[in-house]
Amino acid sequence: MAQLYPFNDPVTVEQTPPLQIAGGDGIHVRDAEGRSYIDAVSALWCTSLGFAPERLTQAMADQMATLAYYHSFMGRTPALTDRLSARLVARMPGMARVFYGTSGSEAVETAAKIVRYYWAAKGQDARQRIIARDGAYHGSGQMSAALTGLDYCHTGFSLPLSAVLRTGRPHYLRDAEPGESEAAFSRRRAQELDALIRREDPGTIAAFIGEPAMGAGGVILPPDGYWDAVQEVLSRHGILLIADEIICGFGRTGQWFGSETFGLRPDLMTVAKQLTASVFPMSAVAMRAEIYEGLKPLAHAVGTFGHGVTYGGHPVGAAVALECLDIYEEMDLPAHIARLGARIEAGLAPLKQTPGVLDVRCRGMLAALECDTAPQAQAIGQEAVARGVFFRIIGPVVAIAPPYICTEDEIDQIMAVLAASVAAVVR
Ligand SMILES: Cc1ncc(COP(=O)(O)O)c(C=O)c1O
């Protein structure tokens, strides 16, 4: 055993080594002993087109044979990467330019740098800090981990936490006062945000970052009126909005982007995961024309925009992403997700009445069953693995986010395993 495994307890994993995944096909993965599992959370909410997508393999092989690598530094760029950029900005609401990276974390790092650079270019250098929410997950870099609102991502790492202002998560179910309506809870969260900004001085705050719907924090869907109320506060104080679309982007919540599903009007958007269906490591930050035009004079004065990574805008990634966009368009993504999402909802609905189940929720193909307690969810997860299905367990939450290539029968199979696993635990 020679890996330091990410997001594992090293002591536990030494005693119980990780399951060796040896192969994959469609929505299934196969372990080294030949057992097959459905991954009902698309691995890390990312393999939208499954584990051996032939068209992506072909696109990758063709591009490898044509141009296996080139960069976008100093006056050159792969032609294909420019083509992808045009396709992306045409698709992403309000966006005009994209900047590429290789992981979601890197996209968030870049977004955090860009908002500061933008304000510096505008002569407002004091606008440095970024507001993020409890329970958010934004990645594992220095700033992206600091923006993450989960303590286990902070302890021991000496992150730049003083650059982050923290505000409450939009978890109506757990955090609302007794008798408080969803709309009133959203208003309260917005008032808390407003108070935080006034207390800390808006002139020191560059941006607010949020996932349109929270993923790793426990599949938290925004309550009624939440994003409208938050955006009203942000625009009143001239604070930029970064939509972290790394899970929500490309269909997961029903529309092409979570910003469209939930009514966000972001200044910047981060995407990864489903950009390439995760078969190639690629991410991007998209920005409105005002952000690009705003930062341009400073970069021009310096003589260069001094930020970039060797593998950013990789032509093989661009070929895969273009093929993904073709596939998503052929699927008629929102209609496809609506059809399969309805099937997930139908499977979840009867479980709501089960003792021990606090809530079921679903938007598009992002869904959750929330138990009263974390051990219940843990036990449900184990029962499901024994029945050949992986869910993701997050505290008391069983997260569900199947690949888009599922058939309706496969969704029914996943939901039947969930129901059987719940029954086995609450019995
Ligand atoms: C919303 C969000 N932002 C950022 C990231 C970080 O992406 P990566 O793991 O590719 O660095 C993730 C990963 O799950 C995520 O869910």
The ligand as a Tripos MOL2 file, in Angstrom:
@<TRIPOS>MOLECULE
LIG
   16    16     1     0     0
SMALL
NO_CHARGES

@<TRIPOS>ATOM
      1 C1        -18.7130   22.4940   -5.9150 C.3       1 LIG1
      2 C2        -17.3100   21.9830   -6.0300 C.ar      1 LIG1
      3 N1        -16.3110   22.8530   -6.2060 N.ar      1 LIG1
      4 C3        -15.0370   22.4430   -6.3380 C.ar      1 LIG1
      5 C4        -14.7040   21.1180   -6.2950 C.ar      1 LIG1
      6 C5        -13.2750   20.6950   -6.4200 C.3       1 LIG1
      7 O1        -13.0660   20.0120   -7.6150 O.3       1 LIG1
      8 P1        -11.8050   19.0370   -7.8020 P.3       1 LIG1
      9 O2        -12.0150   17.8770   -6.9130 O.co2     1 LIG1
     10 O3        -11.8530   18.6910   -9.2640 O.co2     1 LIG1
     11 O4        -10.5860   19.8180   -7.4770 O.co2     1 LIG1
     12 C6        -15.7120   20.1640   -6.0980 C.ar      1 LIG1
     13 C7        -15.3990   18.7300   -6.0180 C.2       1 LIG1
     14 O5        -16.2290   17.9120   -5.7250 O.2       1 LIG1
     15 C8        -17.0460   20.6150   -5.9520 C.ar      1 LIG1
     16 O6        -18.0490   19.7490   -5.7260 O.3       1 LIG1
@<TRIPOS>BOND
     1     1     2 1
     2     2     3 ar
     3     2    15 ar
     4     3     4 ar
     5     4     5 ar
     6     5     6 1
     7     5    12 ar
     8     6     7 1
     9     7     8 1
    10     8     9 2
    11     8    10 1
    12     8    11 1
    13    12    13 1
    14    12    15 ar
    15    13    14 2
    16    15    16 1
@<TRIPOS>SUBSTRUCTURE
     1 LIG1         1 GROUP 0 **** ****
